[in-house]
Amino acid sequence: MDADIAFKVLFRTRPRDLLGLTGDQGARVLSTRVPEVQQRARRPDFVLTLRRRGQVYLRHLEFQDHLRRGLVERTFAQNCMLSLQYRVPVVTTVILMQPPVPKRGLAYRVVLAGREMNVWHFEVVCLWEVDASRLLQGAPGALPLVAVAKDGDLGALRKAATRIRAEVPEEQRADLLATLCVLGERRYTRDALLRVLGREEMMQSSLVREMVEEMAEEMAEKMAEKSRAEGRAEGLVKGLVKGRAEGGLLANRDLCAVLVRRYHPALASRALRNIEACTDVKR
């Protein structure tokens, strides 16, 4: 599962707790609104507006599972567009979850006739090199990163979950626990994680809602292409994406229907009838 949404929810929920990870200790978080970058560059993963020693600047974050071709060029383009558009310094950090480490660091270089004319350096955080024990002793907002840190075993995840439940306000707790679970799926099965972390609280997370909505949009596009003749795909998509909200979550029936269509299409015709007829929320 793509961890981008998990990181976005984490940085949006507890940005101040994560400033040590990006080297922004002592800065004041002014905004977590991710701006639209004009022209052709795609939307950045995340942007923090910070003030330190009286100066406002942007911390541009890119979340990557591993190094990918085109990352440097894309990151450079976004950095430049943010700088030109907002007229403040922009510092870029790429957060990597898996090896390898960039051999020469991460930088966009302009070379003419073998001579390096200009170079833009981007900071890199390798999460697998961060000690889980250090995270467990730090700010609670960084505890979900234990799942991808060095020595982040199930025991460490259990300790992280215990601290989150003890120290994080109720309105933020579900998002941090869900992020811990999503990131942990890179090392452990979901069943193993749910035995350690529990299920009930995580289902109240905005992370779950965002993932379901993204899944619904993706599924709906495919359905619309294959089922235009039925005339129902577009209406189903709009209903799922808008979400019939119950306490901030998509209705349980909608969530179940999305998962059945996504993962068990062969059973959909029978299962969807049962889902629609069910009135037991827990079931």
C-alpha positions in Angstrom: 0.0 0.0 0.0 1.3 3.4 -0.9 2.6 5.2 2.2 2.3 8.7 0.9 -1.1 9.3 2.5 0.1 7.9 5.8 3.0 10.3 5.9 0.8 13.2 4.9 -1.7 12.4 7.7 1.2 12.1 10.1 2.8 15.4 9.2 -0.5 17.1 9.2 -1.5 15.7 12.6 1.7 16.3 14.6 4.1 18.4 12.5 5.9 20.0 15.4 6.9 16.5 16.7 8.6 15.7 13.4 10.7 18.8 13.0 13.7 17.1 14.5 13.6 14.5 11.6 13.9 17.3 9.0 16.4 19.4 10.8 14.0 22.2 11.7 14.2 22.1 15.5 13.3 25.4 17.0 11.1 26.5 14.1 7.5 27.4 14.6 4.9 25.7 12.3 2.9 28.4 10.5 1.0 26.2 8.1 0.7 22.6 6.8 -1.2 23.6 3.7 0.3 22.0 0.6 0.2 24.6 -2.2 -0.5 24.0 -5.8 2.7 24.4 -7.8 1.9 26.3 -11.0 2.8 25.3 -14.5 3.6 21.6 -15.3 5.2 20.3 -12.1 3.0 18.0 -10.1 1.8 18.8 -6.6 4.5 18.3 -3.9 4.0 15.6 -1.4 4.0 17.9 1.5 5.0 21.5 2.5 5.5 23.0 5.9 5.6 26.8 6.3 8.0 27.5 9.1 9.6 30.5 10.9 13.0 30.3 12.6 15.0 33.2 14.0 12.5 35.6 12.4 12.8 34.2 8.9 9.9 32.4 7.1 10.8 29.5 4.8 9.2 26.4 3.2 10.2 22.8 4.1 9.4 20.8 1.0 9.0 17.1 1.7 9.0 14.2 -0.7 8.1 10.7 0.6 9.6 7.9 -1.3 9.6 4.1 -0.8 12.9 3.9 -2.6 15.0 5.9 -5.1 13.3 6.1 -8.4 14.3 7.3 -11.8 13.4 11.0 -12.4 13.2 11.8 -8.7 16.0 14.4 -8.8 14.6 16.2 -11.8 11.1 16.2 -10.4 12.2 17.4 -6.9 14.3 20.2 -8.5 11.4 21.4 -10.6 9.1 21.5 -7.6 11.7 23.3 -5.4 12.2 26.0 -8.2 8.5 26.5 -8.7 7.9 26.9 -5.0 10.8 29.4 -4.7 9.6 31.5 -7.6 5.9 31.4 -6.6 6.3 32.2 -2.9 9.5 34.2 -2.9 10.9 32.6 0.3 13.7 30.0 0.8 12.7 26.5 0.0 14.6 23.6 1.6 13.8 20.1 0.2 14.1 16.9 2.2 13.5 13.4 0.6 12.4 10.8 3.1 13.3 7.3 2.0 11.9 4.1 3.6 14.1 1.5 1.9 17.8 1.3 0.7 19.8 2.2 -1.2 21.4 5.4 0.0 22.2 7.9 -2.9 25.9 7.3 -3.6 26.7 11.0 -4.2 23.9 12.4 -2.1 20.8 13.8 -3.8 21.5 16.7 -6.0 20.5 18.3 -9.4 23.7 19.1 -11.3 24.3 21.3 -14.3 27.4 20.1 -16.1 29.0 21.8 -19.1 31.9 20.2 -21.0 32.7 18.1 -17.9 32.6 21.1 -15.6 30.0 21.4 -12.9 28.4 24.8 -13.3 25.6 24.7 -10.7 24.4 22.2 -8.2 21.3 22.1 -5.9 21.6 19.7 -3.0 18.6 18.0 -1.4 18.6 16.6 2.1 17.9 12.9 2.5 16.5 11.1 5.6 17.0 7.3 5.5 14.4 6.0 7.9 15.9 2.5 8.1 19.0 4.1 9.7 17.0 5.8 12.5 17.1 4.0 15.8 13.7 2.8 17.0 14.8 3.3 20.6 15.5 7.0 20.0 12.0 7.4 18.5 10.4 5.6 21.4 12.0 8.2 23.7 11.0 11.2 21.6 7.9 13.2 20.7 4.7 11.1 20.3 4.1 12.4 16.8 7.2 10.6 15.5 6.2 7.2 17.1 4.6 5.8 13.9 8.1 5.9 12.3 9.2 3.1 14.6 7.5 0.8 12.1 10.2 1.5 9.4 13.1 2.4 11.8 16.1 0.2 12.6 15.1 -2.5 15.1 11.5 -1.7 14.8 10.2 -5.1 15.8 6.7 -6.0 17.0 7.8 -5.3 20.6 8.8 -1.7 19.6 5.5 -1.3 17.7 3.6 -2.3 20.8 5.5 0.2 22.9 4.8 2.9 20.4 1.1 2.1 20.4 1.0 2.2 24.2 2.6 5.6 24.3 0.3 6.9 21.6 -2.8 5.8 23.5 -1.4 7.3 26.7 -0.1 10.6 25.5 -1.9 11.7 22.3 -5.2 13.5 22.4 -8.2 11.3 21.4 -8.9 13.2 18.2 -5.3 12.5 16.9 -4.9 9.0 18.3 -6.6 7.0 15.6 -4.5 8.7 12.8 -1.2 7.9 14.5 -2.2 4.3 15.2 -3.4 3.8 11.6 -0.1 5.3 10.3 1.9 3.0 12.5 -0.1 0.0 11.0 0.3 1.1 7.4 4.0 1.7 7.7 4.4 -1.6 9.5 2.9 -3.5 6.6 6.4 -3.3 4.9 7.7 -5.8 7.5 4.7 -7.6 9.0 1.4 -9.1 7.9 -1.7 -7.0 8.6 -3.0 -9.8 10.9 0.1 -9.7 13.0 -0.1 -5.9 13.2 -3.7 -5.9 14.2 -3.0 -8.4 16.9 -0.5 -6.0 18.4 -2.2 -2.7 17.6 -5.9 -3.5 17.7 -8.4 -2.6 15.1 -11.2 -0.6 16.6 -9.5 2.8 17.1 -7.8 2.7 13.6 -11.1 2.4 11.8 -11.9 5.9 13.2 -8.9 7.4 11.4 -9.0 10.0 8.6 -6.2 7.9 7.1 -8.6 5.0 6.5 -11.1 7.4 5.0 -8.6 9.0 2.6 -7.3 5.6 1.5 -10.9 4.3 0.9 -11.8 7.4 -1.1 -8.6 7.1 -3.2 -9.4 3.4 -3.7 -13.0 4.3 -4.7 -11.8 6.9 -7.2 -9.4 4.5 -8.8 -11.9 1.7 -8.9 -14.6 4.0 -10.2 -12.4 5.0 -13.2 -12.0 1.4 -14.2 -15.7 0.7 -13.6 -16.7 3.7 -15.7 -14.6 2.4 -18.6 -16.0 -1.1 -18.5 -19.6 -0.4 -17.4 -20.7 2.7 -19.2 -23.6 0.8 -20.7 -25.0 0.1 -17.3 -25.3 3.8 -16.6 -24.6 3.2 -12.9 -20.9 3.5 -12.5 -20.7 7.3 -12.5 -23.4 7.6 -9.8 -21.7 5.0 -7.7 -18.4 6.8 -7.9 -19.9 10.1 -6.9 -21.6 8.5 -4.0 -18.4 6.8 -2.8 -16.2 9.8 -3.2 -18.6 12.2 -1.5 -19.1 9.6 1.2 -22.2 9.1 3.2 -20.5 10.2 6.4 -21.2 8.7 9.8 -19.1 10.4 12.4 -16.5 11.4 9.8 -16.2 8.0 8.1 -17.7 6.6 4.9 -20.8 4.6 5.7 -19.9 1.0 6.6 -21.9 -0.4 3.7 -20.0 1.8 1.2 -16.6 0.8 2.7 -17.5 -2.9 2.5 -18.8 -2.6 -1.0 -15.5 -0.9 -2.1 -13.4 -3.6 -0.6 -15.5 -6.4 -2.1 -15.4 -4.9 -5.6 -11.7 -4.3 -5.3 -10.5 -7.6 -3.8 -13.3 -10.1 -4.5 -15.0 -9.2 -7.8 -16.1 -12.8 -8.4 -18.3 -12.6 -5.2 -19.6 -9.1 -5.8 -23.1 -9.9 -7.1 -23.9 -12.1 -4.0 -21.9 -10.2 -1.4 -23.3 -6.8 -2.3 -26.9 -8.0 -1.8 -25.9 -9.2 1.7 -24.1 -6.0 2.5 -27.1 -3.8 1.5 -29.5 -6.0 3.6 -27.3 -6.0 6.7 -28.3 -3.7 9.5 -25.8 -4.9 12.1 -23.0 -2.3 12.2 -20.4 -4.5 13.9 -21.1 -7.4 11.5 
